[in-house]
Amino acid sequence: MFRYEPIAPVRSSTSEFTWDGYRIPLTPESPRPSAAPVICVHTAPLASRASRLTAALLDAVLNLLVSAPGLYVRNSFEGIAELRSRGNMLLLGGLALLAAVQWSLVTRCGQTVGKKLMGIRIVRATDESNPGFFRVVVLRSFLPLLLGVGCGLFGLIDMLWILNEDQRCIHDHFAGTKVVDV
């Protein structure tokens, strides 16, 4: 039937030998140099401090415009509990709708309404890709909000951190993001 005949390795040169048709090197290959980790890519220019401030103010004005009807109804009818309750619902509904729109925009394209109007966007600091929901909403928004509740000075320190050379606030460092011109 079948007969097994072991084949002895054949040495083809001093640096390799052949076994069953495979060339096997005797000396180890030199390691390939690994790419250095990218710390921060600067292909798109950083957004100016003024444009970031203006975008934040535009978003705050939008929040105020959405909140105004609910605040008006709630505060105008102090004696009538049912209308006051409807004012609260109108206020919360408007803010929830605005939050859904803003989070959707910032997750998809890295821009809130204010950032869109100012022509700037949030990107990952390492490769300038879209940072996604977790980085933008959780790390850039909720975490600083929680820290601001715990320490009242955190919001001020976070805003003043933009005066550093890299023009990134503390919340940008938390999320590994930066804001660039589009």
C-alpha positions as CSV (number, residue, x, y, z in Angstrom):
1,M,0.0,0.0,0.0
2,F,1.5,3.3,1.2
3,R,5.1,3.3,2.2
4,Y,6.5,6.2,4.2
5,E,10.0,7.1,3.4
6,P,11.4,9.9,5.5
7,I,13.3,12.5,3.6
8,A,16.3,14.0,5.2
9,P,16.7,17.7,5.1
10,V,19.0,18.9,2.3
11,R,21.3,21.8,3.1
12,S,21.2,24.2,0.2
13,S,23.6,26.8,1.5
14,T,24.9,28.0,4.8
15,S,22.1,30.4,5.4
16,E,19.1,28.1,4.7
17,F,18.1,24.5,4.1
18,T,15.3,22.9,2.1
19,W,12.9,20.4,3.5
20,D,10.1,19.0,1.5
21,G,10.3,21.8,-0.9
22,Y,10.3,24.6,1.7
23,R,13.2,26.9,2.1
24,I,13.8,27.6,5.7
25,P,16.3,30.3,6.7
26,L,18.8,29.4,9.3
27,T,19.4,33.0,10.5
28,P,16.6,35.0,12.0
29,E,15.1,37.7,10.0
30,S,15.9,41.2,11.2
31,P,12.9,42.7,12.9
32,R,11.0,45.3,10.9
33,P,11.0,48.7,12.4
34,S,7.5,49.4,13.9
35,A,5.8,52.6,13.1
36,A,6.0,55.2,15.8
37,P,2.7,55.9,17.5
38,V,1.0,59.0,16.1
39,I,0.5,61.5,18.9
40,C,-1.3,64.2,17.1
41,V,-2.0,64.7,13.4
42,H,-2.1,68.3,12.2
43,T,-3.5,68.0,8.7
44,A,-6.5,70.2,9.2
45,P,-6.0,73.6,10.9
46,L,-7.2,73.9,14.4
47,A,-10.4,75.9,14.9
48,S,-9.8,79.3,16.4
49,R,-10.7,80.0,20.0
50,A,-13.2,82.7,18.8
51,S,-15.0,80.3,16.5
52,R,-15.3,77.7,19.2
53,L,-16.7,80.3,21.6
54,T,-19.1,81.6,19.0
55,A,-20.3,78.0,18.2
56,A,-20.9,77.4,22.0
57,L,-22.8,80.6,22.2
58,L,-24.9,79.7,19.2
59,D,-25.7,76.4,20.8
60,A,-26.7,78.1,24.0
61,V,-29.0,80.5,22.2
62,L,-30.6,77.5,20.4
63,N,-31.1,75.9,23.8
64,L,-32.7,79.1,25.1
65,L,-35.0,79.3,22.0
66,V,-36.2,75.7,22.5
67,S,-36.7,76.2,26.2
68,A,-38.6,79.6,26.0
69,P,-42.1,78.3,25.2
70,G,-42.0,75.8,28.1
71,L,-40.5,78.3,30.5
72,Y,-43.2,80.9,29.4
73,V,-46.1,78.5,30.0
74,R,-44.7,77.2,33.3
75,N,-44.0,80.7,34.7
76,S,-47.0,82.5,33.4
77,F,-49.6,80.2,35.0
78,E,-48.3,79.8,38.5
79,G,-51.7,79.4,40.1
80,I,-52.9,76.7,37.7
81,A,-51.2,73.4,38.4
82,E,-52.3,71.7,35.2
83,L,-50.9,74.4,32.9
84,R,-47.7,74.6,35.0
85,S,-47.3,70.8,34.5
86,R,-47.9,71.2,30.8
87,G,-45.2,73.9,30.7
88,N,-42.8,71.5,32.4
89,M,-43.6,68.8,29.8
90,L,-43.2,71.3,27.0
91,L,-39.8,72.4,28.4
92,L,-38.5,68.8,28.9
93,G,-39.9,67.6,25.5
94,G,-38.2,70.5,23.7
95,L,-34.9,70.0,25.4
96,A,-35.0,66.2,24.8
97,L,-35.8,66.8,21.1
98,L,-32.9,69.3,20.8
99,A,-30.5,66.9,22.6
100,A,-31.5,64.1,20.2
101,V,-30.8,66.3,17.2
102,Q,-27.5,67.7,18.5
103,W,-26.3,64.2,19.5
104,S,-27.3,62.8,16.2
105,L,-25.4,65.5,14.3
106,V,-22.3,65.3,16.5
107,T,-22.2,61.5,16.3
108,R,-22.6,61.5,12.5
109,C,-20.5,64.4,11.4
110,G,-18.8,65.8,14.6
111,Q,-20.8,69.1,14.5
112,T,-23.5,70.6,16.5
113,V,-25.7,73.2,14.9
114,G,-23.4,76.0,16.2
115,K,-20.3,74.2,14.9
116,K,-22.0,73.7,11.5
117,L,-22.7,77.4,11.3
118,M,-19.1,78.3,12.3
119,G,-17.6,75.7,9.9
120,I,-15.7,73.7,12.5
121,R,-16.0,70.1,13.6
122,I,-14.9,67.7,16.4
123,V,-12.4,65.0,15.3
124,R,-10.2,62.4,17.1
125,A,-6.8,63.9,18.0
126,T,-4.8,60.9,16.7
127,D,-6.1,60.4,13.2
128,E,-8.8,63.1,12.6
129,S,-11.6,60.5,12.1
130,N,-15.1,60.8,13.4
131,P,-15.0,60.4,17.2
132,G,-18.4,58.7,17.6
133,F,-21.1,58.8,20.2
134,F,-19.1,57.6,23.3
135,R,-16.2,60.0,22.9
136,V,-18.4,63.1,22.0
137,V,-21.5,62.7,24.1
138,V,-20.3,60.7,27.1
139,L,-16.7,61.8,27.5
140,R,-17.0,65.4,26.2
141,S,-20.4,66.2,27.6
142,F,-21.6,64.0,30.5
143,L,-18.3,63.5,32.3
144,P,-17.5,67.2,32.5
145,L,-21.1,67.9,33.6
146,L,-20.7,65.4,36.4
147,L,-17.4,66.8,37.4
148,G,-18.9,70.3,37.3
149,V,-21.6,69.2,39.7
150,G,-19.0,67.8,42.1
151,C,-16.6,70.7,41.8
152,G,-18.1,74.1,40.9
153,L,-14.7,75.4,39.6
154,F,-14.3,72.6,37.1
155,G,-16.4,74.4,34.4
156,L,-14.2,77.5,34.6
157,I,-11.0,75.5,34.6
158,D,-12.2,73.5,31.6
159,M,-13.0,76.6,29.6
160,L,-9.7,78.3,30.5
161,W,-7.7,75.2,29.5
162,I,-8.3,76.3,25.8
163,L,-5.7,79.0,26.3
164,N,-2.9,76.3,26.2
165,E,-0.8,76.0,23.1
166,D,-2.8,73.0,21.7
167,Q,-6.1,74.8,22.1
168,R,-7.8,71.8,23.6
169,C,-10.1,72.0,26.7
170,I,-10.0,69.4,29.4
171,H,-13.0,67.7,28.0
172,D,-11.1,67.4,24.7
173,H,-8.3,65.6,26.5
174,F,-10.8,63.3,28.3
175,A,-12.3,62.3,24.9
176,G,-9.1,62.4,22.9
177,T,-10.6,65.0,20.5
178,K,-9.7,68.3,19.0
179,V,-11.8,70.8,17.0
180,V,-10.6,71.7,13.5
181,D,-11.8,74.0,10.6
182,V,-13.8,72.2,8.0
